[in-house]
Amino acid sequence: MPPAHLQPPADQLQALAERCVQCGLCLPACPTYASDRQEAESPRGRIAIARAWALGSIATDATGDAHLDHCLGCRNCEAVCPAGVDYGQLLISARALQRQRRRPAWRQRWLERLTARTRTLAALLHAYRLAHRWLPAALRPLPCPPGPAMPPLPPASHAMTSPDTIGLFVGCVAGPYEVGLRSALARLCSAVGADLSIPAGQTCCGALHVHAGNAGAGRRLAATNRDAFSSTGTVLSLASGCHDAIGAALPADSRLRDAIEFVESRAGRLSWRACHRTIALHLPCTQRNASGSVPALRRLLARIPGLQVVELDGGMGCCGAAGTQMLTDPERARAYRKPLIEQLERSGADLLLSANLGCRLHLGNATQVPVLHPLEFLAGLLDSALTDTGSAGADAAAATTPSASTGAMATP
């Protein structure tokens, strides 16, 4: 039998499902099972449903579809599975089969088309920023994008052959939303002796498409990114939700690194100012279960003198954003977010850090506490003797004004 990833979706699904021993150790780790207390809302239950569909032993129906749709794709189950079930790939295979017989909702189709067209998306988000304050709450699904206060990094115009020249993956929504973060990362890279550049021609990572069963669109986007990074040895990712997808798309001779892990690996070259404040830290599911940069982030934050960090773990730590689910199923997404926001409010923290853009947008739309990527915060605490003063990073670290945060103009 060929390897699972080379098989057709139905055969691949069966091969992956056969590894599940139905032990049930995944149930306590699953946010949807914790919420609904139904077997079909657990990884074990979904595996059984998907396998039965693939074998044709039960008929497909709307109820089974709903159980599959509700999965957040957090992959907490993988961390506790004694049989090593690749649940993330199994879910992708199941949704690919599901998509062959069921047309996705219009909102999902619209989001897939829009994120694959980054220029159109940037133009729409610019219009959204201008109109945000006048829109009713129902038409403000995301925080207000920041203004173009800081110029983005220039795209790479030549092959990057220096071992200390690093390529940055940007993605789709991050283009308008992470201008300040990219400037902050450039400052950190400069401080550790690396040059950061953005290869031209890159696009959305395709995770949003693949996780919804649209394998064809995922392959096309991956091919575009493979070409864009064909001359890049080391690539940094800033959004943990993009990490796996862009890693699979890169040429074989390229190396993908989480930007947090990269900075931490050279942290001995950095010097930090003291910061006597309490901040909250959200650890996205994708950071814990995909990019794996949580230990590196904790070590970086531990280097800051005086800093008090409260890790948010309410509701099993999952914010419910789950790619597009915060837009396609906002009521359920808000329910998963609520325990984290309540814990944030009790913590006394005046700043919230999260390493995934989707999580920051979802959390930022429910709080007036500024929400930043950890590296944007850390760049503002660099010792001024190492870098130029007055940078965007310093302003980001202060985070005392609405303009500094993803969550600055949150919906009341």
KEKE-186274 format. One record per residue (C-alpha): residue in three letters; x negated, z, y negated. Coordinates in steps of 0.1 Angstrom, whole numbers, padded with zeros to 4 digits, always signed. Layout:
N
ALAXZY;...
end
This chain:
412
MET+0000+0000+0000;PRO-0014-0009-0035;PRO-0021+0019-0060;ALA+0011+0031-0078;HIS+0002+0016-0112;LEU-0001-0019-0096;GLN+0033-0018-0079;PRO+0067-0030-0093;PRO+0086-0003-0111;ALA+0109+0006-0081;ASP+0080+0008-0056;GLN+0058+0026-0082;LEU+0086+0051-0087;GLN+0090+0058-0050;ALA+0052+0062-0046;LEU+0051+0088-0074;ALA+0082+0106-0063;GLU+0069+0110-0028;ARG+0043+0134-0041;CYS+0070+0159-0052;VAL+0074+0187-0026;GLN+0105+0201-0043;CYS+0089+0235-0047;GLY+0106+0242-0080;LEU+0076+0256-0098;CYS+0083+0231-0126;LEU+0116+0246-0135;PRO+0103+0276-0155;ALA+0081+0253-0175;CYS+0108+0228-0185;PRO+0124+0231-0219;THR+0155+0212-0209;TYR+0161+0233-0178;ALA+0156+0264-0199;SER+0182+0252-0223;ASP+0209+0239-0199;ARG+0201+0258-0166;GLN+0211+0228-0146;GLU+0190+0214-0117;ALA+0195+0179-0129;GLU+0180+0189-0162;SER+0147+0199-0145;PRO+0118+0177-0135;ARG+0126+0182-0098;GLY+0162+0172-0104;ARG+0152+0141-0124;ILE+0127+0131-0097;ALA+0154+0133-0071;ILE+0179+0113-0092;ALA+0154+0086-0100;ARG+0141+0083-0064;ALA+0177+0080-0051;TRP+0183+0052-0076;ALA+0152+0034-0066;LEU+0162+0037-0029;GLY+0198+0027-0036;SER+0211+0058-0019;ILE+0233+0068-0048;ALA+0250+0047-0075;THR+0238+0048-0111;ASP+0262+0063-0135;ALA+0264+0076-0171;THR+0259+0112-0160;GLY+0226+0104-0143;ASP+0215+0083-0173;ALA+0222+0113-0196;HIS+0199+0136-0175;LEU+0171+0110-0177;ASP+0177+0105-0214;HIS+0175+0142-0222;CYS+0140+0145-0208;LEU+0116+0153-0237;GLY+0086+0139-0219;CYS+0066+0170-0227;ARG+0048+0170-0193;ASN+0047+0208-0191;CYS+0057+0203-0155;GLU+0024+0185-0148;ALA+0004+0215-0158;VAL+0021+0237-0132;CYS+0027+0212-0104;PRO+0007+0221-0072;ALA+0012+0186-0058;GLY-0003+0168-0088;VAL+0028+0147-0095;ASP+0022+0123-0124;TYR+0056+0130-0139;GLY+0047+0112-0172;GLN+0042+0079-0153;LEU+0072+0086-0131;LEU+0094+0090-0161;ILE+0082+0058-0176;SER+0089+0039-0144;ALA+0124+0054-0141;ARG+0132+0044-0177;ALA+0119+0009-0171;LEU+0143+0005-0142;GLN+0171+0021-0163;ARG+0164-0004-0191;GLN+0168-0033-0168;ARG+0205-0025-0162;ARG+0214-0007-0194;ARG+0209-0019-0230;PRO+0194+0007-0252;ALA+0214+0021-0281;TRP+0212+0002-0314;ARG+0192+0029-0331;GLN+0165+0029-0304;ARG+0163-0009-0305;TRP+0160-0008-0343;LEU+0132+0018-0342;GLU+0112-0002-0317;ARG+0114-0034-0338;LEU+0106-0016-0370;THR+0075+0004-0357;ALA+0061-0028-0343;ARG+0062-0043-0378;THR+0040-0020-0397;ARG+0041-0038-0431;THR+0079-0039-0430;LEU+0079-0002-0420;ALA+0056+0007-0449;ALA+0078-0011-0474;LEU+0109+0007-0461;LEU+0092+0041-0463;HIS+0081+0033-0498;ALA+0117+0026-0508;TYR+0128+0058-0489;ARG+0103+0078-0510;LEU+0117+0065-0542;ALA+0153+0071-0532;HIS+0148+0104-0513;ARG+0159+0129-0539;TRP+0192+0111-0545;LEU+0201+0106-0509;PRO+0226+0129-0492;ALA+0213+0152-0465;ALA+0227+0130-0437;LEU+0206+0101-0449;ARG+0173+0121-0450;PRO+0162+0122-0414;LEU+0126+0125-0424;PRO+0107+0144-0451;CYS+0098+0125-0482;PRO+0066+0104-0477;PRO+0038+0113-0500;GLY+0030+0091-0530;PRO-0002+0069-0530;ALA-0022+0096-0548;MET-0053+0089-0528;PRO-0066+0054-0518;PRO-0068+0047-0481;LEU-0100+0039-0463;PRO-0111+0003-0465;PRO-0106-0017-0433;ALA-0137-0026-0414;SER-0149-0061-0422;HIS-0177-0063-0397;ALA-0185-0053-0362;MET-0193-0016-0361;THR-0226-0013-0341;SER-0240+0019-0354;PRO-0236+0048-0329;ASP-0224+0070-0358;THR-0198+0045-0371;ILE-0164+0056-0359;GLY-0132+0036-0358;LEU-0099+0053-0367;PHE-0066+0044-0351;VAL-0038+0047-0377;GLY-0006+0036-0360;CYS+0028+0028-0376;VAL+0046+0057-0394;ALA+0012+0073-0400;GLY+0002+0045-0424;PRO+0023+0059-0453;TYR+0025+0095-0442;GLU-0011+0102-0435;VAL-0030+0088-0465;GLY-0043+0123-0474;LEU-0051+0131-0438;ARG-0073+0100-0435;SER-0092+0109-0466;ALA-0097+0144-0453;LEU-0110+0131-0420;ALA-0134+0108-0438;ARG-0147+0138-0457;LEU-0152+0158-0425;CYS-0169+0128-0408;SER-0192+0124-0437;ALA-0202+0160-0436;VAL-0211+0157-0399;GLY-0231+0125-0404;ALA-0206+0099-0392;ASP-0191+0069-0410;LEU-0154+0064-0406;SER-0137+0030-0408;ILE-0103+0014-0400;PRO-0105-0018-0380;ALA-0081-0044-0393;GLY-0053-0059-0372;GLN-0043-0027-0354;THR-0006-0018-0349;CYS+0017+0008-0334;CYS+0003+0024-0302;GLY+0035+0014-0283;ALA+0042+0049-0269;LEU+0076+0049-0284;HIS+0084+0016-0266;VAL+0069+0025-0232;HIS+0086+0059-0231;ALA+0119+0041-0236;GLY+0112+0017-0208;ASN+0102-0012-0229;ALA+0070-0020-0209;GLY+0068-0056-0223;ALA+0066-0045-0259;GLY+0041-0018-0249;ARG+0018-0044-0233;ARG+0020-0067-0264;LEU+0011-0039-0288;ALA-0017-0027-0265;ALA-0031-0062-0265;THR-0031-0063-0303;ASN-0049-0030-0305;ARG-0074-0040-0278;ASP-0084-0070-0300;ALA-0086-0049-0331;PHE-0110-0024-0315;SER-0130-0049-0295;SER-0162-0041-0315;THR-0157-0004-0318;GLY-0176+0020-0296;THR-0159+0053-0305;VAL-0123+0055-0317;LEU-0106+0086-0331;SER-0069+0094-0329;LEU-0052+0118-0352;ALA-0017+0119-0336;SER-0017+0135-0302;GLY+0015+0116-0294;CYS-0005+0083-0297;HIS-0035+0095-0277;ASP-0026+0083-0242;ALA-0012+0050-0253;ILE-0041+0040-0274;GLY-0065+0052-0248;ALA-0050+0029-0222;ALA-0051+0000-0247;LEU-0088+0002-0257;PRO-0115-0020-0242;ALA-0134-0006-0213;ASP-0165+0000-0234;SER-0147+0019-0261;ARG-0144+0057-0260;LEU-0113+0075-0274;ARG-0117+0110-0288;ASP-0092+0133-0304;ALA-0103+0137-0340;ILE-0101+0175-0337;GLU-0123+0175-0307;PHE-0148+0152-0324;VAL-0151+0173-0355;GLU-0154+0205-0334;SER-0182+0190-0313;ARG-0203+0187-0345;ALA-0190+0219-0362;GLY-0224+0234-0361;ARG-0233+0211-0391;LEU-0204+0225-0412;SER-0201+0255-0434;TRP-0167+0270-0443;ARG-0153+0290-0472;ALA-0134+0322-0465;CYS-0096+0319-0464;HIS-0077+0352-0465;ARG-0042+0340-0456;THR-0018+0339-0426;ILE-0010+0304-0413;ALA+0012+0293-0384;LEU+0000+0270-0357;HIS+0022+0247-0337;LEU+0006+0232-0306;PRO+0025+0200-0298;CYS+0033+0192-0261;THR+0011+0161-0264;GLN-0018+0181-0277;ARG-0015+0205-0248;ASN-0008+0180-0220;ALA-0023+0147-0232;SER-0051+0148-0258;GLY-0063+0183-0246;SER-0077+0193-0279;VAL-0061+0228-0281;PRO-0093+0247-0272;ALA-0113+0228-0297;LEU-0087+0235-0324;ARG-0087+0272-0317;ARG-0125+0273-0319;LEU-0124+0254-0353;LEU-0099+0278-0368;ALA-0118+0308-0355;ARG-0148+0297-0376;ILE-0128+0303-0409;PRO-0136+0338-0423;GLY-0106+0358-0430;LEU-0080+0334-0415;GLN-0051+0349-0396;VAL-0034+0324-0372;VAL+0000+0329-0356;GLU+0007+0305-0328;LEU+0043+0295-0325;ASP+0057+0295-0290;GLY+0094+0300-0296;GLY+0116+0280-0273;MET+0086+0272-0250;GLY+0068+0257-0280;CYS+0085+0222-0279;CYS+0099+0212-0312;GLY+0123+0186-0296;ALA+0110+0156-0317;ALA+0101+0138-0284;GLY+0092+0105-0300;THR+0125+0089-0312;GLN+0148+0116-0299;MET+0148+0135-0332;LEU+0165+0103-0346;THR+0185+0091-0316;ASP+0198+0126-0305;PRO+0193+0148-0336;GLU+0217+0176-0325;ARG+0197+0183-0293;ALA+0164+0179-0312;ARG+0175+0205-0338;ALA+0184+0229-0310;TYR+0149+0228-0296;ARG+0134+0231-0331;LYS+0154+0262-0341;PRO+0134+0289-0323;LEU+0102+0276-0338;ILE+0116+0276-0373;GLU+0129+0311-0368;GLN+0096+0323-0355;LEU+0079+0307-0385;GLU+0101+0325-0409;ARG+0094+0358-0393;SER+0057+0353-0392;GLY+0051+0355-0429;ALA+0029+0324-0428;ASP+0027+0303-0459;LEU+0015+0272-0441;LEU+0022+0254-0408;LEU-0003+0233-0389;SER+0006+0208-0362;ALA-0016+0180-0347;ASN+0012+0155-0341;LEU+0028+0135-0368;GLY+0062+0133-0351;CYS+0063+0171-0348;ARG+0052+0176-0384;LEU+0080+0153-0396;HIS+0106+0170-0375;LEU+0095+0206-0384;GLY+0089+0197-0420;ASN+0125+0186-0424;ALA+0137+0221-0416;THR+0114+0243-0437;GLN+0101+0247-0472;VAL+0068+0259-0458;PRO+0042+0231-0462;VAL+0033+0214-0429;LEU-0002+0198-0425;HIS-0024+0184-0398;PRO-0051+0210-0390;LEU-0079+0187-0401;GLU-0063+0182-0435;PHE-0063+0220-0440;LEU-0099+0224-0427;ALA-0113+0197-0449;GLY-0102+0217-0479;LEU-0122+0247-0467;LEU-0156+0229-0464;ASP-0183+0245-0483;SER-0185+0226-0516;ALA-0223+0224-0513;LEU-0219+0200-0484;THR-0193+0176-0500;ASP-0180+0164-0533;THR-0157+0188-0551;GLY-0122+0179-0562;SER-0114+0160-0530;ALA-0080+0155-0515;GLY-0089+0180-0488;ALA-0093+0208-0512;ASP-0058+0201-0526;ALA-0044+0199-0491;ALA-0058+0233-0481;ALA-0042+0250-0511;ALA-0009+0236-0501;THR+0009+0256-0527;THR+0028+0227-0543;PRO+0054+0205-0527;SER+0034+0173-0531;ALA+0007+0186-0506;SER+0029+0187-0476;THR+0049+0166-0451;GLY+0076+0192-0453;ALA+0074+0195-0491;MET+0107+0179-0498;ALA+0126+0192-0468;THR+0163+0187-0465;PRO+0179+0220-0477;
end
